[in-house]
Every structure is written in structure tokens, then in C-alpha cells.
């Protein structure tokens, strides 16, 4: 018995304007529409931080950028107590 792995197919209903935008974006990336949408879904569902995030952290080189003073806890609003 030979098992053939099939790729599932999905049908989406989107308006014509969105379709044209997605189609255009896929062409710019030189990808098929299916591959383009699949890649976007994978990125959206991925729990990891994008590589660019760590390059950006701490990258601000601006002396005017400073952390604000910490606000004292005494100025916090009272919280509701749960029993």
C-alpha cells in the first residue's frame, strides 16, 4: 500500500479589492498566490520573535530619549480585593 501525502486545499472568500492587493503583493515577491498566503499565515501563527526585533532593541541612539522617572506606588489606584 502506497500512501501519497496530499496538500490540503482551502477556499477563501475575499472581496475583489483585497484579492487584487494580495495578487499584486505576491507578484512583487515573485511567489505564487498560494505560497504567498501560506507564508503570511505561517508568519502570523509563529510564536517566535522576528530576527529584526532583536536588532532594533537598544538601537535608539538619541540622547533626548530617556526613561521617565518611576511613579511611586502610593499614586496607584486602589485595587479591588478578591476573596
mmCIF file of the N, C-alpha and C atoms, coordinates in Angstrom:
data_MODEL
# 
_entry.id   MODEL 
# 
loop_
_atom_site.group_PDB 
_atom_site.id 
_atom_site.type_symbol 
_atom_site.label_atom_id 
_atom_site.label_alt_id 
_atom_site.label_comp_id 
_atom_site.label_asym_id 
_atom_site.label_entity_id 
_atom_site.label_seq_id 
_atom_site.pdbx_PDB_ins_code 
_atom_site.Cartn_x 
_atom_site.Cartn_y 
_atom_site.Cartn_z 
_atom_site.occupancy 
_atom_site.B_iso_or_equiv 
_atom_site.pdbx_formal_charge 
_atom_site.auth_seq_id 
_atom_site.auth_comp_id 
_atom_site.auth_asym_id 
_atom_site.auth_atom_id 
_atom_site.pdbx_PDB_model_num 
ATOM 1   N N  . UNK A 1 1  ? 0.842   -1.180 0.000  1.00 0.00 ? 1  UNK A N  1 
ATOM 2   C CA . UNK A 1 1  ? 0.000   0.000  0.000  1.00 0.00 ? 1  UNK A CA 1 
ATOM 3   C C  . UNK A 1 1  ? 0.887   1.243  0.000  1.00 0.00 ? 1  UNK A C  1 
ATOM 4   N N  . UNK A 1 2  ? 0.658   2.126  -0.913 1.00 0.00 ? 2  UNK A N  1 
ATOM 5   C CA . UNK A 1 2  ? 1.456   3.340  -1.042 1.00 0.00 ? 2  UNK A CA 1 
ATOM 6   C C  . UNK A 1 2  ? 0.615   4.526  -0.591 1.00 0.00 ? 2  UNK A C  1 
ATOM 7   N N  . UNK A 1 3  ? 1.104   5.237  0.413  1.00 0.00 ? 3  UNK A N  1 
ATOM 8   C CA . UNK A 1 3  ? 0.401   6.425  0.891  1.00 0.00 ? 3  UNK A CA 1 
ATOM 9   C C  . UNK A 1 3  ? 0.981   7.660  0.219  1.00 0.00 ? 3  UNK A C  1 
ATOM 10  N N  . UNK A 1 4  ? 0.135   8.426  -0.415 1.00 0.00 ? 4  UNK A N  1 
ATOM 11  C CA . UNK A 1 4  ? 0.557   9.655  -1.062 1.00 0.00 ? 4  UNK A CA 1 
ATOM 12  C C  . UNK A 1 4  ? 0.137   10.809 -0.172 1.00 0.00 ? 4  UNK A C  1 
ATOM 13  N N  . UNK A 1 5  ? 1.082   11.646 0.167  1.00 0.00 ? 5  UNK A N  1 
ATOM 14  C CA . UNK A 1 5  ? 0.785   12.800 1.013  1.00 0.00 ? 5  UNK A CA 1 
ATOM 15  C C  . UNK A 1 5  ? 0.214   13.915 0.149  1.00 0.00 ? 5  UNK A C  1 
ATOM 16  N N  . UNK A 1 6  ? -1.007  14.309 0.450  1.00 0.00 ? 6  UNK A N  1 
ATOM 17  C CA . UNK A 1 6  ? -1.644  15.364 -0.311 1.00 0.00 ? 6  UNK A CA 1 
ATOM 18  C C  . UNK A 1 6  ? -1.656  16.655 0.488  1.00 0.00 ? 6  UNK A C  1 
ATOM 19  N N  . UNK A 1 7  ? -1.495  17.753 -0.211 1.00 0.00 ? 7  UNK A N  1 
ATOM 20  C CA . UNK A 1 7  ? -1.560  19.061 0.422  1.00 0.00 ? 7  UNK A CA 1 
ATOM 21  C C  . UNK A 1 7  ? -3.018  19.473 0.512  1.00 0.00 ? 7  UNK A C  1 
ATOM 22  N N  . UNK A 1 8  ? -3.478  19.812 1.721  1.00 0.00 ? 8  UNK A N  1 
ATOM 23  C CA . UNK A 1 8  ? -4.869  20.253 1.846  1.00 0.00 ? 8  UNK A CA 1 
ATOM 24  C C  . UNK A 1 8  ? -5.103  21.548 1.080  1.00 0.00 ? 8  UNK A C  1 
ATOM 25  N N  . UNK A 1 9  ? -6.311  21.709 0.582  1.00 0.00 ? 9  UNK A N  1 
ATOM 26  C CA . UNK A 1 9  ? -6.684  22.921 -0.127 1.00 0.00 ? 9  UNK A CA 1 
ATOM 27  C C  . UNK A 1 9  ? -7.709  23.683 0.701  1.00 0.00 ? 9  UNK A C  1 
ATOM 28  N N  . UNK A 1 10 ? -7.634  25.005 0.622  1.00 0.00 ? 10 UNK A N  1 
ATOM 29  C CA . UNK A 1 10 ? -8.544  25.871 1.355  1.00 0.00 ? 10 UNK A CA 1 
ATOM 30  C C  . UNK A 1 10 ? -9.143  26.868 0.369  1.00 0.00 ? 10 UNK A C  1 
ATOM 31  N N  . UNK A 1 11 ? -10.427 27.115 0.508  1.00 0.00 ? 11 UNK A N  1 
ATOM 32  C CA . UNK A 1 11 ? -11.081 28.157 -0.288 1.00 0.00 ? 11 UNK A CA 1 
ATOM 33  C C  . UNK A 1 11 ? -11.344 29.351 0.609  1.00 0.00 ? 11 UNK A C  1 
ATOM 34  N N  . UNK A 1 12 ? -11.009 30.525 0.113  1.00 0.00 ? 12 UNK A N  1 
ATOM 35  C CA . UNK A 1 12 ? -11.250 31.759 0.855  1.00 0.00 ? 12 UNK A CA 1 
ATOM 36  C C  . UNK A 1 12 ? -12.167 32.660 0.057  1.00 0.00 ? 12 UNK A C  1 
ATOM 37  N N  . UNK A 1 13 ? -13.014 33.368 0.749  1.00 0.00 ? 13 UNK A N  1 
ATOM 38  C CA . UNK A 1 13 ? -13.873 34.340 0.107  1.00 0.00 ? 13 UNK A CA 1 
ATOM 39  C C  . UNK A 1 13 ? -13.449 35.725 0.571  1.00 0.00 ? 13 UNK A C  1 
ATOM 40  N N  . UNK A 1 14 ? -12.880 36.495 -0.341 1.00 0.00 ? 14 UNK A N  1 
ATOM 41  C CA . UNK A 1 14 ? -12.425 37.851 -0.031 1.00 0.00 ? 14 UNK A CA 1 
ATOM 42  C C  . UNK A 1 14 ? -12.947 38.778 -1.124 1.00 0.00 ? 14 UNK A C  1 
ATOM 43  N N  . UNK A 1 15 ? -13.010 40.051 -0.814 1.00 0.00 ? 15 UNK A N  1 
ATOM 44  C CA . UNK A 1 15 ? -13.515 40.981 -1.824 1.00 0.00 ? 15 UNK A CA 1 
ATOM 45  C C  . UNK A 1 15 ? -12.475 41.193 -2.926 1.00 0.00 ? 15 UNK A C  1 
ATOM 46  N N  . UNK A 1 16 ? -12.940 41.703 -4.041 1.00 0.00 ? 16 UNK A N  1 
ATOM 47  C CA . UNK A 1 16 ? -12.090 41.866 -5.227 1.00 0.00 ? 16 UNK A CA 1 
ATOM 48  C C  . UNK A 1 16 ? -10.898 42.792 -4.966 1.00 0.00 ? 16 UNK A C  1 
ATOM 49  N N  . UNK A 1 17 ? -11.115 43.857 -4.209 1.00 0.00 ? 17 UNK A N  1 
ATOM 50  C CA . UNK A 1 17 ? -10.031 44.811 -3.930 1.00 0.00 ? 17 UNK A CA 1 
ATOM 51  C C  . UNK A 1 17 ? -8.911  44.120 -3.145 1.00 0.00 ? 17 UNK A C  1 
ATOM 52  N N  . UNK A 1 18 ? -9.271  43.373 -2.100 1.00 0.00 ? 18 UNK A N  1 
ATOM 53  C CA . UNK A 1 18 ? -8.264  42.659 -1.310 1.00 0.00 ? 18 UNK A CA 1 
ATOM 54  C C  . UNK A 1 18 ? -7.553  41.621 -2.165 1.00 0.00 ? 18 UNK A C  1 
ATOM 55  N N  . UNK A 1 19 ? -8.316  40.921 -3.004 1.00 0.00 ? 19 UNK A N  1 
ATOM 56  C CA . UNK A 1 19 ? -7.710  39.929 -3.886 1.00 0.00 ? 19 UNK A CA 1 
ATOM 57  C C  . UNK A 1 19 ? -6.647  40.564 -4.768 1.00 0.00 ? 19 UNK A C  1 
ATOM 58  N N  . UNK A 1 20 ? -6.967  41.709 -5.360 1.00 0.00 ? 20 UNK A N  1 
ATOM 59  C CA . UNK A 1 20 ? -6.017  42.393 -6.246 1.00 0.00 ? 20 UNK A CA 1 
ATOM 60  C C  . UNK A 1 20 ? -4.758  42.812 -5.470 1.00 0.00 ? 20 UNK A C  1 
ATOM 61  N N  . UNK A 1 21 ? -4.941  43.275 -4.230 1.00 0.00 ? 21 UNK A N  1 
ATOM 62  C CA . UNK A 1 21 ? -3.796  43.680 -3.404 1.00 0.00 ? 21 UNK A CA 1 
ATOM 63  C C  . UNK A 1 21 ? -2.905  42.482 -3.095 1.00 0.00 ? 21 UNK A C  1 
ATOM 64  N N  . UNK A 1 22 ? -3.525  41.372 -2.716 1.00 0.00 ? 22 UNK A N  1 
ATOM 65  C CA . UNK A 1 22 ? -2.754  40.162 -2.393 1.00 0.00 ? 22 UNK A CA 1 
ATOM 66  C C  . UNK A 1 22 ? -2.060  39.638 -3.639 1.00 0.00 ? 22 UNK A C  1 
ATOM 67  N N  . UNK A 1 23 ? -2.765  39.632 -4.739 1.00 0.00 ? 23 UNK A N  1 
ATOM 68  C CA . UNK A 1 23 ? -2.193  39.162 -6.004 1.00 0.00 ? 23 UNK A CA 1 
ATOM 69  C C  . UNK A 1 23 ? -0.981  40.017 -6.397 1.00 0.00 ? 23 UNK A C  1 
ATOM 70  N N  . UNK A 1 24 ? -1.106  41.321 -6.265 1.00 0.00 ? 24 UNK A N  1 
ATOM 71  C CA . UNK A 1 24 ? -0.022  42.238 -6.603 1.00 0.00 ? 24 UNK A CA 1 
ATOM 72  C C  . UNK A 1 24 ? 1.180   42.031 -5.675 1.00 0.00 ? 24 UNK A C  1 
ATOM 73  N N  . UNK A 1 25 ? 0.913   41.877 -4.395 1.00 0.00 ? 25 UNK A N  1 
ATOM 74  C CA . UNK A 1 25 ? 1.995   41.668 -3.432 1.00 0.00 ? 25 UNK A CA 1 
ATOM 75  C C  . UNK A 1 25 ? 2.722   40.353 -3.705 1.00 0.00 ? 25 UNK A C  1 
ATOM 76  N N  . UNK A 1 26 ? 1.978   39.314 -4.061 1.00 0.00 ? 26 UNK A N  1 
ATOM 77  C CA . UNK A 1 26 ? 2.589   38.015 -4.373 1.00 0.00 ? 26 UNK A CA 1 
ATOM 78  C C  . UNK A 1 26 ? 3.497   38.135 -5.606 1.00 0.00 ? 26 UNK A C  1 
ATOM 79  N N  . UNK A 1 27 ? 3.035   38.869 -6.600 1.00 0.00 ? 27 UNK A N  1 
ATOM 80  C CA . UNK A 1 27 ? 3.849   39.059 -7.810 1.00 0.00 ? 27 UNK A CA 1 
ATOM 81  C C  . UNK A 1 27 ? 5.138   39.804 -7.496 1.00 0.00 ? 27 UNK A C  1 
ATOM 82  N N  . UNK A 1 28 ? 5.039   40.828 -6.639 1.00 0.00 ? 28 UNK A N  1 
ATOM 83  C CA . UNK A 1 28 ? 6.239   41.586 -6.260 1.00 0.00 ? 28 UNK A CA 1 
ATOM 84  C C  . UNK A 1 28 ? 7.262   40.703 -5.563 1.00 0.00 ? 28 UNK A C  1 
ATOM 85  N N  . UNK A 1 29 ? 6.770   39.723 -4.785 1.00 0.00 ? 29 UNK A N  1 
ATOM 86  C CA . UNK A 1 29 ? 7.658   38.791 -4.075 1.00 0.00 ? 29 UNK A CA 1 
ATOM 87  C C  . UNK A 1 29 ? 8.052   37.611 -4.951 1.00 0.00 ? 29 UNK A C  1 
ATOM 88  N N  . UNK A 1 30 ? 7.537   37.602 -6.180 1.00 0.00 ? 30 UNK A N  1 
ATOM 89  C CA . UNK A 1 30 ? 7.793   36.512 -7.134 1.00 0.00 ? 30 UNK A CA 1 
ATOM 90  C C  . UNK A 1 30 ? 7.393   35.157 -6.554 1.00 0.00 ? 30 UNK A C  1 
ATOM 91  N N  . UNK A 1 31 ? 6.199   35.149 -5.947 1.00 0.00 ? 31 UNK A N  1 
ATOM 92  C CA . UNK A 1 31 ? 5.657   33.914 -5.368 1.00 0.00 ? 31 UNK A CA 1 
ATOM 93  C C  . UNK A 1 31 ? 4.277   33.661 -5.962 1.00 0.00 ? 31 UNK A C  1 
ATOM 94  N N  . UNK A 1 32 ? 3.884   32.392 -5.922 1.00 0.00 ? 32 UNK A N  1 
ATOM 95  C CA . UNK A 1 32 ? 2.509   32.084 -6.307 1.00 0.00 ? 32 UNK A CA 1 
ATOM 96  C C  . UNK A 1 32 ? 1.589   32.651 -5.242 1.00 0.00 ? 32 UNK A C  1 
ATOM 97  N N  . UNK A 1 33 ? 0.350   32.838 -5.601 1.00 0.00 ? 33 UNK A N  1 
ATOM 98  C CA . UNK A 1 33 ? -0.633  33.339 -4.657 1.00 0.00 ? 33 UNK A CA 1 
ATOM 99  C C  . UNK A 1 33 ? -0.738  32.398 -3.459 1.00 0.00 ? 33 UNK A C  1 
ATOM 100 N N  . UNK A 1 34 ? -0.749  31.117 -3.729 1.00 0.00 ? 34 UNK A N  1 
ATOM 101 C CA . UNK A 1 34 ? -0.856  30.110 -2.677 1.00 0.00 ? 34 UNK A CA 1 
ATOM 102 C C  . UNK A 1 34 ? 0.343   30.174 -1.723 1.00 0.00 ? 34 UNK A C  1 
ATOM 103 N N  . UNK A 1 35 ? 1.537   30.254 -2.271 1.00 0.00 ? 35 UNK A N  1 
ATOM 104 C CA . UNK A 1 35 ? 2.761   30.305 -1.457 1.00 0.00 ? 35 UNK A CA 1 
ATOM 105 C C  . UNK A 1 35 ? 2.801   31.601 -0.642 1.00 0.00 ? 35 UNK A C  1 
ATOM 106 N N  . UNK A 1 36 ? 2.410   32.710 -1.253 1.00 0.00 ? 36 UNK A N  1 
ATOM 107 C CA . UNK A 1 36 ? 2.418   34.000 -0.575 1.00 0.00 ? 36 UNK A CA 1 
ATOM 108 C C  . UNK A 1 36 ? 1.491   33.982 0.636  1.00 0.00 ? 36 UNK A C  1 
ATOM 109 N N  . UNK A 1 37 ? 0.247   33.538 0.432  1.00 0.00 ? 37 UNK A N  1 
ATOM 110 C CA . UNK A 1 37 ? -0.726  33.497 1.534  1.00 0.00 ? 37 UNK A CA 1 
ATOM 111 C C  . UNK A 1 37 ? -0.282  32.496 2.597  1.00 0.00 ? 37 UNK A C  1 
ATOM 112 N N  . UNK A 1 38 ? 0.226   31.359 2.180  1.00 0.00 ? 38 UNK A N  1 
ATOM 113 C CA . UNK A 1 38 ? 0.707   30.351 3.126  1.00 0.00 ? 38 UNK A CA 1 
ATOM 114 C C  . UNK A 1 38 ? 1.838   30.912 3.994  1.00 0.00 ? 38 UNK A C  1 
ATOM 115 N N  . UNK A 1 39 ? 2.774   31.621 3.386  1.00 0.00 ? 39 UNK A N  1 
ATOM 116 C CA . UNK A 1 39 ? 3.880   32.222 4.145  1.00 0.00 ? 39 UNK A CA 1 
ATOM 117 C C  . UNK A 1 39 ? 3.383   33.249 5.154  1.00 0.00 ? 39 UNK A C  1 
ATOM 118 N N  . UNK A 1 40 ? 2.402   34.061 4.749  1.00 0.00 ? 40 UNK A N  1 
ATOM 119 C CA . UNK A 1 40 ? 1.843   35.063 5.665  1.00 0.00 ? 40 UNK A CA 1 
ATOM 120 C C  . UNK A 1 40 ? 1.178   34.372 6.848  1.00 0.00 ? 40 UNK A C  1 
ATOM 121 N N  . UNK A 1 41 ? 0.428   33.325 6.588  1.00 0.00 ? 41 UNK A N  1 
ATOM 122 C CA . UNK A 1 41 ? -0.231  32.597 7.680  1.00 0.00 ? 41 UNK A CA 1 
ATOM 123 C C  . UNK A 1 41 ? 0.796   31.984 8.631  1.00 0.00 ? 41 UNK A C  1 
ATOM 124 N N  . UNK A 1 42 ? 1.854   31.409 8.080  1.00 0.00 ? 42 UNK A N  1 
ATOM 125 C CA . UNK A 1 42 ? 2.906   30.833 8.928  1.00 0.00 ? 42 UNK A CA 1 
ATOM 126 C C  . UNK A 1 42 ? 3.541   31.905 9.804  1.00 0.00 ? 42 UNK A C  1 
ATOM 127 N N  . UNK A 1 43 ? 3.852   33.065 9.228  1.00 0.00 ? 43 UNK A N  1 
ATOM 128 C CA . UNK A 1 43 ? 4.441   34.166 9.995  1.00 0.00 ? 43 UNK A CA 1 
ATOM 129 C C  . UNK A 1 43 ? 3.503   34.617 11.104 1.00 0.00 ? 43 UNK A C  1 
ATOM 130 N N  . UNK A 1 44 ? 2.224   34.715 10.790 1.00 0.00 ? 44 UNK A N  1 
ATOM 131 C CA . UNK A 1 44 ? 1.239   35.181 11.760 1.00 0.00 ? 44 UNK A CA 1 
ATOM 132 C C  . UNK A 1 44 ? 1.084   34.201 12.923 1.00 0.00 ? 44 UNK A C  1 
ATOM 133 N N  . UNK A 1 45 ? 1.203   32.914 12.638 1.00 0.00 ? 45 UNK A N  1 
ATOM 134 C CA . UNK A 1 45 ? 0.999   31.895 13.660 1.00 0.00 ? 45 UNK A CA 1 
ATOM 135 C C  . UNK A 1 45 ? 2.266   31.537 14.417 1.00 0.00 ? 45 UNK A C  1 
ATOM 136 N N  . UNK A 1 46 ? 3.396   32.016 13.932 1.00 0.00 ? 46 UNK A N  1 
ATOM 137 C CA . UNK A 1 46 ? 4.680   31.715 14.556 1.00 0.00 ? 46 UNK A CA 1 
ATOM 138 C C  . UNK A 1 46 ? 4.804   32.440 15.884 1.00 0.00 ? 46 UNK A C  1 
ATOM 139 N N  . UNK A 1 47 ? 5.176   31.718 16.942 1.00 0.00 ? 47 UNK A N  1 
ATOM 140 C CA . UNK A 1 47 ? 5.285   32.306 18.278 1.00 0.00 ? 47 UNK A CA 1 
ATOM 141 C C  . UNK A 1 47 ? 6.631   32.957 18.550 1.00 0.00 ? 47 UNK A C  1 
ATOM 142 N N  . UNK A 1 48 ? 7.569   32.823 17.651 1.00 0.00 ? 48 UNK A N  1 
ATOM 143 C CA . UNK A 1 48 ? 8.907   33.355 17.895 1.00 0.00 ? 48 UNK A CA 1 
ATOM 144 C C  . UNK A 1 48 ? 9.000   34.831 17.526 1.00 0.00 ? 48 UNK A C  1 
ATOM 145 N N  . UNK A 1 49 ? 9.951   35.514 18.151 1.00 0.00 ? 49 UNK A N  1 
ATOM 146 C CA . UNK A 1 49 ? 10.208  36.918 17.829 1.00 0.00 ? 49 UNK A CA 1 
ATOM 147 C C  . UNK A 1 49 ? 10.912  36.981 16.479 1.00 0.00 ? 49 UNK A C  1 
ATOM 148 N N  . UNK A 1 50 ? 10.562  37.931 15.632 1.00 0.00 ? 50 UNK A N  1 
ATOM 149 C CA . UNK A 1 50 ? 11.282  38.067 14.364 1.00 0.00 ? 50 UNK A CA 1 
ATOM 150 C C  . UNK A 1 50 ? 12.723  38.529 14.611 1.00 0.00 ? 50 UNK A C  1 
ATOM 151 N N  . UNK A 1 51 ? 13.642  38.111 13.765 1.00 0.00 ? 51 UNK A N  1 
ATOM 152 C CA . UNK A 1 51 ? 15.054  38.476 13.917 1.00 0.00 ? 51 UNK A CA 1 
ATOM 153 C C  . UNK A 1 51 ? 15.253  39.979 14.018 1.00 0.00 ? 51 UNK A C  1 
ATOM 154 N N  . UNK A 1 52 ? 14.496  40.747 13.250 1.00 0.00 ? 52 UNK A N  1 
ATOM 155 C CA . UNK A 1 52 ? 14.650  42.196 13.230 1.00 0.00 ? 52 UNK A CA 1 
ATOM 156 C C  . UNK A 1 52 ? 14.368  42.815 14.596 1.00 0.00 ? 52 UNK A C  1 
ATOM 157 N N  . UNK A 1 53 ? 13.551  42.146 15.395 1.00 0.00 ? 53 UNK A N  1 
ATOM 158 C CA . UNK A 1 53 ? 13.205  42.683 16.709 1.00 0.00 ? 53 UNK A CA 1 
ATOM 159 C C  . UNK A 1 53 ? 14.457  42.872 17.560 1.00 0.00 ? 53 UNK A C  1 
ATOM 160 N N  . UNK A 1 54 ? 15.314  41.869 17.600 1.00 0.00 ? 54 UNK A N  1 
ATOM 161 C CA . UNK A 1 54 ? 16.495  41.933 18.451 1.00 0.00 ? 54 UNK A CA 1 
ATOM 162 C C  . UNK A 1 54 ? 17.547  42.910 17.920 1.00 0.00 ? 54 UNK A C  1 
ATOM 163 N N  . UNK A 1 55 ? 17.510  43.151 16.631 1.00 0.00 ? 55 UNK A N  1 
ATOM 164 C CA . UNK A 1 55 ? 18.409  44.159 16.064 1.00 0.00 ? 55 UNK A CA 1 
ATOM 165 C C  . UNK A 1 55 ? 17.947  45.558 16.458 1.00 0.00 ? 55 UNK A C  1 
ATOM 166 N N  . UNK A 1 56 ? 16.632  45.724 16.619 1.00 0.00 ? 56 UNK A N  1 
ATOM 167 C CA . UNK A 1 56 ? 16.076  47.036 16.940 1.00 0.00 ? 56 UNK A CA 1 
ATOM 168 C C  . UNK A 1 56 ? 16.172  47.371 18.425 1.00 0.00 ? 56 UNK A C  1 
ATOM 169 N N  . UNK A 1 57 ? 16.135  46.356 19.282 1.00 0.00 ? 57 UNK A N  1 
ATOM 170 C CA . UNK A 1 57 ? 16.163  46.600 20.724 1.00 0.00 ? 57 UNK A CA 1 
ATOM 171 C C  . UNK A 1 57 ? 17.470  47.292 21.101 1.00 0.00 ? 57 UNK A C  1 
ATOM 172 N N  . UNK A 1 58 ? 17.362  48.429 21.763 1.00 0.00 ? 58 UNK A N  1 
ATOM 173 C CA . UNK A 1 58 ? 18.542  49.171 22.198 1.00 0.00 ? 58 UNK A CA 1 
ATOM 174 C C  . UNK A 1 58 ? 19.236  49.921 21.081 1.00 0.00 ? 58 UNK A C  1 
ATOM 175 N N  . UNK A 1 59 ? 18.598  50.022 19.930 1.00 0.00 ? 59 UNK A N  1 
ATOM 176 C CA . UNK A 1 59 ? 19.268  50.646 18.785 1.00 0.00 ? 59 UNK A CA 1 
ATOM 177 C C  . UNK A 1 59 ? 19.043  52.154 18.710 1.00 0.00 ? 59 UNK A C  1 
ATOM 178 N N  . UNK A 1 60 ? 18.228  52.710 19.606 1.00 0.00 ? 60 UNK A N  1 
ATOM 179 C CA . UNK A 1 60 ? 17.979  54.156 19.561 1.00 0.00 ? 60 UNK A CA 1 
ATOM 180 C C  . UNK A 1 60 ? 19.222  54.885 20.060 1.00 0.00 ? 60 UNK A C  1 
ATOM 181 N N  . UNK A 1 61 ? 19.784  55.695 19.203 1.00 0.00 ? 61 UNK A N  1 
ATOM 182 C CA . UNK A 1 61 ? 20.968  56.461 19.554 1.00 0.00 ? 61 UNK A CA 1 
ATOM 183 C C  . UNK A 1 61 ? 20.575  57.934 19.559 1.00 0.00 ? 61 UNK A C  1 
ATOM 184 N N  . UNK A 1 62 ? 19.853  58.309 20.612 1.00 0.00 ? 62 UNK A N  1 
ATOM 185 C CA . UNK A 1 62 ? 19.312  59.654 20.695 1.00 0.00 ? 62 UNK A CA 1 
ATOM 186 C C  . UNK A 1 62 ? 19.361  60.079 22.163 1.00 0.00 ? 62 UNK A C  1 
ATOM 187 N N  . UNK A 1 63 ? 20.195  61.070 22.476 1.00 0.00 ? 63 UNK A N  1 
ATOM 188 C CA . UNK A 1 63 ? 20.370  61.490 23.869 1.00 0.00 ? 63 UNK A CA 1 
ATOM 189 C C  . UNK A 1 63 ? 19.083  62.016 24.487 1.00 0.00 ? 63 UNK A C  1 
ATOM 190 N N  . UNK A 1 64 ? 18.142  62.479 23.673 1.00 0.00 ? 64 UNK A N  1 
ATOM 191 C CA . UNK A 1 64 ? 16.893  63.001 24.212 1.00 0.00 ? 64 UNK A CA 1 
ATOM 192 C C  . UNK A 1 64 ? 15.953  61.877 24.658 1.00 0.00 ? 64 UNK A C  1 
ATOM 193 N N  . UNK A 1 65 ? 16.254  60.650 24.253 1.00 0.00 ? 65 UNK A N  1 
ATOM 194 C CA . UNK A 1 65 ? 15.431  59.518 24.639 1.00 0.00 ? 65 UNK A CA 1 
ATOM 195 C C  . UNK A 1 65 ? 15.896  59.016 26.003 1.00 0.00 ? 65 UNK A C  1 
ATOM 196 N N  . UNK A 1 66 ? 15.059  59.206 27.011 1.00 0.00 ? 66 UNK A N  1 
ATOM 197 C CA . UNK A 1 66 ? 15.400  58.763 28.363 1.00 0.00 ? 66 UNK A CA 1 
ATOM 198 C C  . UNK A 1 66 ? 14.183  58.136 29.006 1.00 0.00 ? 66 UNK A C  1 
ATOM 199 N N  . UNK A 1 67 ? 14.438  57.200 29.888 1.00 0.00 ? 67 UNK A N  1 
ATOM 200 C CA . UNK A 1 67 ? 13.349  56.577 30.622 1.00 0.00 ? 67 UNK A CA 1 
ATOM 201 C C  . UNK A 1 67 ? 12.756  57.586 31.602 1.00 0.00 ? 67 UNK A C  1 
ATOM 202 N N  . UNK A 1 68 ? 11.435  57.617 31.728 1.00 0.00 ? 68 UNK A N  1 
ATOM 203 C CA . UNK A 1 68 ? 10.830  58.540 32.689 1.00 0.00 ? 68 UNK A CA 1 
ATOM 204 C C  . UNK A 1 68 ? 11.081  58.067 34.117 1.00 0.00 ? 68 UNK A C  1 
ATOM 205 N N  . UNK A 1 69 ? 10.951  58.987 35.056 1.00 0.00 ? 69 UNK A N  1 
ATOM 206 C CA . UNK A 1 69 ? 11.103  58.607 36.457 1.00 0.00 ? 69 UNK A CA 1 
ATOM 207 C C  . UNK A 1 69 ? 9.997   57.624 36.819 1.00 0.00 ? 69 UNK A C  1 
ATOM 208 N N  . UNK A 1 70 ? 10.327  56.720 37.722 1.00 0.00 ? 70 UNK A N  1 
ATOM 209 C CA . UNK A 1 70 ? 9.326   55.748 38.159 1.00 0.00 ? 70 UNK A CA 1 
ATOM 210 C C  . UNK A 1 70 ? 8.309   56.442 39.064 1.00 0.00 ? 70 UNK A C  1 
ATOM 211 N N  . UNK A 1 71 ? 7.042   56.158 38.845 1.00 0.00 ? 71 UNK A N  1 
ATOM 212 C CA . UNK A 1 71 ? 5.973   56.754 39.642 1.00 0.00 ? 71 UNK A CA 1 
ATOM 213 C C  . UNK A 1 71 ? 5.822   55.958 40.932 1.00 0.00 ? 71 UNK A C  1 
ATOM 214 N N  . UNK A 1 72 ? 5.745   56.638 42.082 1.00 0.00 ? 72 UNK A N  1 
ATOM 215 C CA . UNK A 1 72 ? 5.615   55.921 43.360 1.00 0.00 ? 72 UNK A CA 1 
ATOM 216 C C  . UNK A 1 72 ? 4.339   55.088 43.409 1.00 0.00 ? 72 UNK A C  1 
ATOM 217 N N  . UNK A 1 73 ? 4.420   53.935 44.054 1.00 0.00 ? 73 UNK A N  1 
ATOM 218 C CA . UNK A 1 73 ? 3.267   53.042 44.187 1.00 0.00 ? 73 UNK A CA 1 
ATOM 219 C C  . UNK A 1 73 ? 2.119   53.700 44.937 1.00 0.00 ? 73 UNK A C  1 
ATOM 220 N N  . UNK A 1 74 ? 2.419   54.673 45.770 1.00 0.00 ? 74 UNK A N  1 
ATOM 221 C CA . UNK A 1 74 ? 1.369   55.338 46.551 1.00 0.00 ? 74 UNK A CA 1 
ATOM 222 C C  . UNK A 1 74 ? 0.387   56.079 45.647 1.00 0.00 ? 74 UNK A C  1 
ATOM 223 N N  . UNK A 1 75 ? 0.774   56.356 44.410 1.00 0.00 ? 75 UNK A N  1 
ATOM 224 C CA . UNK A 1 75 ? -0.112  57.035 43.480 1.00 0.00 ? 75 UNK A CA 1 
ATOM 225 C C  . UNK A 1 75 ? -0.982  56.067 42.678 1.00 0.00 ? 75 UNK A C  1 
ATOM 226 N N  . UNK A 1 76 ? -0.751  54.758 42.873 1.00 0.00 ? 76 UNK A N  1 
ATOM 227 C CA . UNK A 1 76 ? -1.566  53.765 42.190 1.00 0.00 ? 76 UNK A CA 1 
ATOM 228 C C  . UNK A 1 76 ? -2.995  53.808 42.698 1.00 0.00 ? 76 UNK A C  1 
ATOM 229 N N  . UNK A 1 77 ? -3.931  53.463 41.854 1.00 0.00 ? 77 UNK A N  1 
ATOM 230 C CA . UNK A 1 77 ? -5.327  53.340 42.264 1.00 0.00 ? 77 UNK A CA 1 
ATOM 231 C C  . UNK A 1 77 ? -5.483  52.106 43.145 1.00 0.00 ? 77 UNK A C  1 
ATOM 232 N N  . UNK A 1 78 ? -6.426  52.175 44.071 1.00 0.00 ? 78 UNK A N  1 
ATOM 233 C CA . UNK A 1 78 ? -6.709  51.010 44.914 1.00 0.00 ? 78 UNK A CA 1 
ATOM 234 C C  . UNK A 1 78 ? -7.288  49.921 44.032 1.00 0.00 ? 78 UNK A C  1 
ATOM 235 N N  . UNK A 1 79 ? -6.922  48.721 44.324 1.00 0.00 ? 79 UNK A N  1 
ATOM 236 C CA . UNK A 1 79 ? -7.415  47.590 43.555 1.00 0.00 ? 79 UNK A CA 1 
ATOM 237 C C  . UNK A 1 79 ? -8.497  46.857 44.319 1.00 0.00 ? 79 UNK A C  1 
ATOM 238 N N  . UNK A 1 80 ? -9.399  46.316 43.582 1.00 0.00 ? 80 UNK A N  1 
ATOM 239 C CA . UNK A 1 80 ? -10.478 45.548 44.175 1.00 0.00 ? 80 UNK A CA 1 
ATOM 240 C C  . UNK A 1 80 ? -9.916  44.268 44.758 1.00 0.00 ? 80 UNK A C  1 
ATOM 241 N N  . UNK A 1 81 ? -10.339 43.935 45.964 1.00 0.00 ? 81 UNK A N  1 
ATOM 242 C CA . UNK A 1 81 ? -9.851  42.698 46.597 1.00 0.00 ? 81 UNK A CA 1 
ATOM 243 C C  . UNK A 1 81 ? -10.767 41.556 46.241 1.00 0.00 ? 81 UNK A C  1 
ATOM 244 N N  . UNK A 1 82 ? -10.176 40.431 45.926 1.00 0.00 ? 82 UNK A N  1 
ATOM 245 C CA . UNK A 1 82 ? -10.931 39.240 45.564 1.00 0.00 ? 82 UNK A CA 1 
ATOM 246 C C  . UNK A 1 82 ? -10.851 38.251 46.720 1.00 0.00 ? 82 UNK A C  1 
ATOM 247 N N  . UNK A 1 83 ? -11.945 37.637 47.021 1.00 0.00 ? 83 UNK A N  1 
ATOM 248 C CA . UNK A 1 83 ? -11.911 36.651 48.117 1.00 0.00 ? 83 UNK A CA 1 
ATOM 249 C C  . UNK A 1 83 ? -11.929 35.249 47.599 1.00 0.00 ? 83 UNK A C  1 
# 
